Amino acid sequence: MPDESLHQPHDKLFKAGFSDPVNAAGFLREEIPASIAGRIDWGQLRLEPGSFVDSHYRHTESDLLFSAPFGGAECLIYGPHDPTPA
């Protein structure tokens, strides 16, 4: 993880924990509906560069982007994000 300045003190801990695909997979499996989660190849989950947080909210939310095979195609999974209000 780059040594970047983050606006919220908990962001570094959040990103450090969930940047590990094994940790993220454990969380996301529980958050994604079972009918979808069952089709994702969690063993091939990869952290990808990128962000989907609107620049207006960048100071209050973190996000991580992952990819994994899903039913024969590659899919992008956005999450988890930090719901802590500013």
Residue pairs with C-beta under 8 A, 6 or more apart in sequence:
1 12
1 15
1 16
1 19
6 12
6 15
6 62
7 58
7 59
7 60
8 59
8 60
8 62
8 82
8 84
8 86
10 82
10 84
11 62
11 82
14 62
14 82
15 62
15 64
17 23
18 24
18 27
18 64
18 80
19 47
19 64
21 45
21 46
21 47
21 66
24 45
24 47
24 64
24 66
24 79
24 80
25 42
25 45
27 80
28 37
28 45
28 66
28 77
28 79
28 80
29 37
29 42
31 79
31 80
32 40
32 77
36 70
39 70
39 71
40 68
40 69
40 70
40 75
40 77
41 68
41 69
41 70
42 68
44 68
44 69
45 66
45 67
45 68
45 77
46 66
46 67
46 68
47 64
47 65
47 66
48 65
48 66
48 67
48 76
49 65
50 65
51 58
51 63
51 65
52 63
52 65
52 78
53 61
53 62
53 63
53 81
59 86
60 84
60 85
60 86
61 81
61 82
61 83
62 81
62 82
63 78
63 79
63 81
64 78
64 79
64 80
64 81
65 76
65 77
65 78
66 76
66 77
66 78
66 79
67 74
67 75
67 76
67 77
68 74
68 75
68 77
69 75
